[in-house]
Amino acid sequence: MEIRPVVPDDAEAVSALRRATFSYSVMSPASTRHLIEVHSPAEKFLGLVAISGRDLVAWGATGLNTWTSEEGQAGISIYVHPEHRRQGIADALAKPLHDHLAEIGAVRARAFAEPGGVEFAKRFGYDGTRQMHYSGVDPRVLPERPPTPEGIELVTMDTLDARQAYTADAVATLDEPSDSPADAIDYDDWVREVWESPALDKSLGVAAMAGDEVAAFSAIETDGDRAWSAMTGSIPAYRGRGLAKLVKWEALRRCADAGIVGAFTSNDDENGPMLAVNNWLGYRRVQTQTGLLRTL
């Protein structure tokens, strides 16, 4: 087995690995290449892969969280193909990743693990802090369309300019449950990493407009016949009007019209309003991951 830095040409194999490991996760080869290539220098990203024979069988990555005002916060991810587990591959990835965290000045690392990986994370000093629920729905089977409130117009996200979308995303994300607040999202980094990502299908994403202001939105990423709800949010001044339900319903309808047969999303266990919206839309839980933290 060989551990080496990830390169852009690994994108197709990493995408296939992710699909084999997390069937509910949606990341096309093009968006995986974007993930490998596009990072803020301040993130100090390190990506590694494990090669067994001619096969890419595992992924590991870490870097600083540059979207929070809390200094030294970092993320780390490791996943191994189901057919290559219990061979020491995750351990072989964990050491260089944690060495890198020490080198870049991280003070706390965050990871997510499926039930089978929680004990592995705890061996490295991680403790569980929250739960993230993953669920899926067939967008061809939806409840009745919610009404559009007076003064609201629905548009697709490809009609927005980047600044409009960024402002809505940055404001809505402030209320996302998390161990660190997403309160320092740089506009230029957001454009490169999110708005310009090939994963984002702006023709399927939907925004509810109140004049020139985005009141709510639902962003969609795609991979073939599958879709991922990257973010659904409402601006605080427009909450309580059913807009999150409306824009997500409309985005899912557009997904169905585009040939999508499976749509997936994730929600923190503390995000009761969004969990209620997804339950109404017909989402059914397929997995729960544990969020874990380690002080370095």
Disulfide bonds with the S-S distance in Angstrom:
none
